[in-house]
Amino acid sequence: MPNLLTSLEIDLHWLGAIAGLGTLAYSLYHMLLAQSRPAGHHTGAARQVLRTRYLLIATLLFFVLGYILWKPIPMELPWWLQLVISLLGALIFFTSLVLYVWGLRSLGESFNASSGLGVRLQQAHRLVTHGPYAYVRHPLYLAVILAGWGGVLLYRTWSMLFFAILMLGLIVRARKEEQALAQVFGAEWEKYQQHVPGWFPDLHKKNRQSGGSRERQ
């Protein structure tokens, strides 16, 4: 069983690497496309920090730091617990990547880079409320945070632990984005915010709304 577990983990690690790097490349591609579109509303230092060269430098530094810290976290686990942790990590990791791509495709041309130092919306930005945005207000950030912790369970390296902790800062960034959206969309944003939770979907509420819709038909 330990040999089979090792083989399974190697396969999951390679699949995770391919899927993770592919998702990152897809995100960077859309980020570069976003840079070519006319910018609209800015907050904070977005004009200075959200430039193509700075985004590429930040990505490069991220890879370098990840390579340096890519060392296993020392821990001894029984094989059955290691199997459970690896499968749980893979489930969270791959599901999060699917959620991220779904959210990115739902945003379409409204997608743009942002930072804890500032937010930049597209000139033609619209308030997206379909796809995963019908369930939570921040599906992309939720996907990244979950992917980080899923990666910790799957890979158990210092790089993934550092990334997972660092990505919790997206909670602060989300608040800044909400302030920018409130300034631009006003009452439309307030209505959306009242009906859709920020991070955890209220499936009971969705079921009640669906039931009410069927009754009115």
Contacts in CASP RR format, 6 or more apart in sequence:
PFRMAT RR
TARGET T0000
AUTHOR 0000-0000-0000
METHOD contacts of the structure
MODEL  1
MPNLLTSLEIDLHWLGAIAGLGTLAYSLYHMLLAQSRPAGHHTGAARQVL
RTRYLLIATLLFFVLGYILWKPIPMELPWWLQLVISLLGALIFFTSLVLY
VWGLRSLGESFNASSGLGVRLQQAHRLVTHGPYAYVRHPLYLAVILAGWG
GVLLYRTWSMLFFAILMLGLIVRARKEEQALAQVFGAEWEKYQQHVPGWF
PDLHKKNRQSGGSRERQ
1 79 0 8 1.000
2 79 0 8 1.000
5 79 0 8 1.000
5 82 0 8 1.000
5 83 0 8 1.000
5 86 0 8 1.000
8 83 0 8 1.000
8 86 0 8 1.000
9 82 0 8 1.000
9 86 0 8 1.000
12 86 0 8 1.000
12 90 0 8 1.000
12 154 0 8 1.000
13 154 0 8 1.000
13 155 0 8 1.000
15 90 0 8 1.000
15 94 0 8 1.000
16 90 0 8 1.000
16 93 0 8 1.000
16 94 0 8 1.000
16 154 0 8 1.000
19 93 0 8 1.000
19 94 0 8 1.000
19 97 0 8 1.000
20 97 0 8 1.000
20 147 0 8 1.000
23 97 0 8 1.000
23 100 0 8 1.000
23 101 0 8 1.000
26 101 0 8 1.000
26 104 0 8 1.000
27 100 0 8 1.000
27 104 0 8 1.000
28 59 0 8 1.000
30 104 0 8 1.000
30 108 0 8 1.000
30 111 0 8 1.000
31 55 0 8 1.000
31 111 0 8 1.000
31 112 0 8 1.000
31 113 0 8 1.000
32 52 0 8 1.000
34 109 0 8 1.000
34 111 0 8 1.000
34 112 0 8 1.000
34 113 0 8 1.000
34 122 0 8 1.000
35 51 0 8 1.000
35 52 0 8 1.000
35 55 0 8 1.000
35 113 0 8 1.000
37 109 0 8 1.000
37 112 0 8 1.000
37 122 0 8 1.000
37 123 0 8 1.000
37 124 0 8 1.000
38 122 0 8 1.000
38 123 0 8 1.000
38 124 0 8 1.000
39 112 0 8 1.000
39 120 0 8 1.000
39 121 0 8 1.000
39 122 0 8 1.000
39 123 0 8 1.000
40 120 0 8 1.000
40 121 0 8 1.000
40 122 0 8 1.000
40 123 0 8 1.000
40 125 0 8 1.000
41 119 0 8 1.000
41 120 0 8 1.000
41 121 0 8 1.000
41 125 0 8 1.000
41 180 0 8 1.000
41 183 0 8 1.000
41 184 0 8 1.000
42 118 0 8 1.000
42 119 0 8 1.000
42 120 0 8 1.000
42 121 0 8 1.000
43 118 0 8 1.000
43 119 0 8 1.000
43 120 0 8 1.000
43 176 0 8 1.000
43 179 0 8 1.000
43 180 0 8 1.000
43 183 0 8 1.000
44 117 0 8 1.000
44 118 0 8 1.000
44 119 0 8 1.000
45 115 0 8 1.000
45 117 0 8 1.000
45 118 0 8 1.000
46 114 0 8 1.000
46 115 0 8 1.000
46 117 0 8 1.000
46 118 0 8 1.000
46 119 0 8 1.000
46 120 0 8 1.000
47 120 0 8 1.000
49 115 0 8 1.000
49 117 0 8 1.000
49 118 0 8 1.000
50 112 0 8 1.000
50 113 0 8 1.000
50 114 0 8 1.000
50 115 0 8 1.000
50 118 0 8 1.000
50 120 0 8 1.000
55 113 0 8 1.000
65 159 0 8 1.000
65 162 0 8 1.000
66 159 0 8 1.000
66 162 0 8 1.000
66 163 0 8 1.000
67 159 0 8 1.000
69 157 0 8 1.000
69 158 0 8 1.000
69 159 0 8 1.000
69 162 0 8 1.000
70 157 0 8 1.000
70 158 0 8 1.000
70 159 0 8 1.000
71 157 0 8 1.000
71 158 0 8 1.000
71 159 0 8 1.000
72 156 0 8 1.000
72 157 0 8 1.000
72 158 0 8 1.000
73 156 0 8 1.000
73 157 0 8 1.000
73 158 0 8 1.000
73 161 0 8 1.000
75 156 0 8 1.000
77 85 0 8 1.000
85 153 0 8 1.000
85 156 0 8 1.000
86 153 0 8 1.000
86 154 0 8 1.000
88 150 0 8 1.000
88 153 0 8 1.000
89 150 0 8 1.000
89 151 0 8 1.000
89 152 0 8 1.000
89 153 0 8 1.000
89 154 0 8 1.000
90 150 0 8 1.000
90 154 0 8 1.000
92 146 0 8 1.000
92 147 0 8 1.000
92 149 0 8 1.000
92 150 0 8 1.000
92 151 0 8 1.000
92 153 0 8 1.000
93 146 0 8 1.000
93 147 0 8 1.000
93 148 0 8 1.000
93 150 0 8 1.000
93 151 0 8 1.000
93 153 0 8 1.000
93 154 0 8 1.000
95 146 0 8 1.000
96 143 0 8 1.000
96 144 0 8 1.000
96 146 0 8 1.000
96 147 0 8 1.000
96 148 0 8 1.000
96 150 0 8 1.000
97 143 0 8 1.000
97 147 0 8 1.000
99 132 0 8 1.000
99 139 0 8 1.000
99 142 0 8 1.000
99 143 0 8 1.000
99 146 0 8 1.000
100 139 0 8 1.000
100 140 0 8 1.000
100 143 0 8 1.000
100 144 0 8 1.000
100 147 0 8 1.000
102 131 0 8 1.000
102 132 0 8 1.000
102 139 0 8 1.000
103 131 0 8 1.000
103 132 0 8 1.000
103 133 0 8 1.000
103 139 0 8 1.000
103 140 0 8 1.000
103 143 0 8 1.000
104 111 0 8 1.000
104 140 0 8 1.000
106 128 0 8 1.000
106 130 0 8 1.000
106 131 0 8 1.000
106 132 0 8 1.000
106 133 0 8 1.000
106 139 0 8 1.000
107 128 0 8 1.000
107 133 0 8 1.000
107 140 0 8 1.000
108 128 0 8 1.000
109 122 0 8 1.000
109 124 0 8 1.000
110 121 0 8 1.000
110 122 0 8 1.000
110 124 0 8 1.000
110 125 0 8 1.000
110 126 0 8 1.000
110 128 0 8 1.000
112 120 0 8 1.000
112 121 0 8 1.000
112 122 0 8 1.000
112 125 0 8 1.000
113 120 0 8 1.000
114 120 0 8 1.000
114 173 0 8 1.000
114 176 0 8 1.000
114 177 0 8 1.000
115 173 0 8 1.000
116 169 0 8 1.000
116 172 0 8 1.000
116 173 0 8 1.000
116 176 0 8 1.000
118 176 0 8 1.000
119 176 0 8 1.000
119 177 0 8 1.000
119 179 0 8 1.000
119 180 0 8 1.000
121 180 0 8 1.000
121 181 0 8 1.000
121 184 0 8 1.000
125 184 0 8 1.000
127 181 0 8 1.000
127 185 0 8 1.000
127 188 0 8 1.000
127 189 0 8 1.000
127 192 0 8 1.000
129 192 0 8 1.000
129 196 0 8 1.000
132 139 0 8 1.000
133 139 0 8 1.000
133 196 0 8 1.000
134 196 0 8 1.000
135 196 0 8 1.000
135 201 0 8 1.000
135 203 0 8 1.000
135 206 0 8 1.000
136 142 0 8 1.000
136 196 0 8 1.000
136 197 0 8 1.000
136 198 0 8 1.000
136 199 0 8 1.000
136 200 0 8 1.000
136 201 0 8 1.000
137 174 0 8 1.000
137 178 0 8 1.000
137 192 0 8 1.000
137 193 0 8 1.000
137 196 0 8 1.000
137 197 0 8 1.000
137 198 0 8 1.000
137 199 0 8 1.000
138 170 0 8 1.000
138 174 0 8 1.000
138 177 0 8 1.000
138 198 0 8 1.000
138 199 0 8 1.000
141 170 0 8 1.000
141 171 0 8 1.000
141 173 0 8 1.000
141 174 0 8 1.000
142 199 0 8 1.000
144 167 0 8 1.000
144 170 0 8 1.000
145 164 0 8 1.000
145 167 0 8 1.000
145 168 0 8 1.000
145 170 0 8 1.000
148 160 0 8 1.000
148 163 0 8 1.000
148 164 0 8 1.000
148 167 0 8 1.000
149 164 0 8 1.000
150 160 0 8 1.000
150 164 0 8 1.000
151 160 0 8 1.000
151 164 0 8 1.000
152 160 0 8 1.000
152 161 0 8 1.000
152 164 0 8 1.000
154 160 0 8 1.000
174 198 0 8 1.000
178 189 0 8 1.000
178 193 0 8 1.000
181 189 0 8 1.000
182 189 0 8 1.000
182 190 0 8 1.000
182 193 0 8 1.000
185 192 0 8 1.000
END
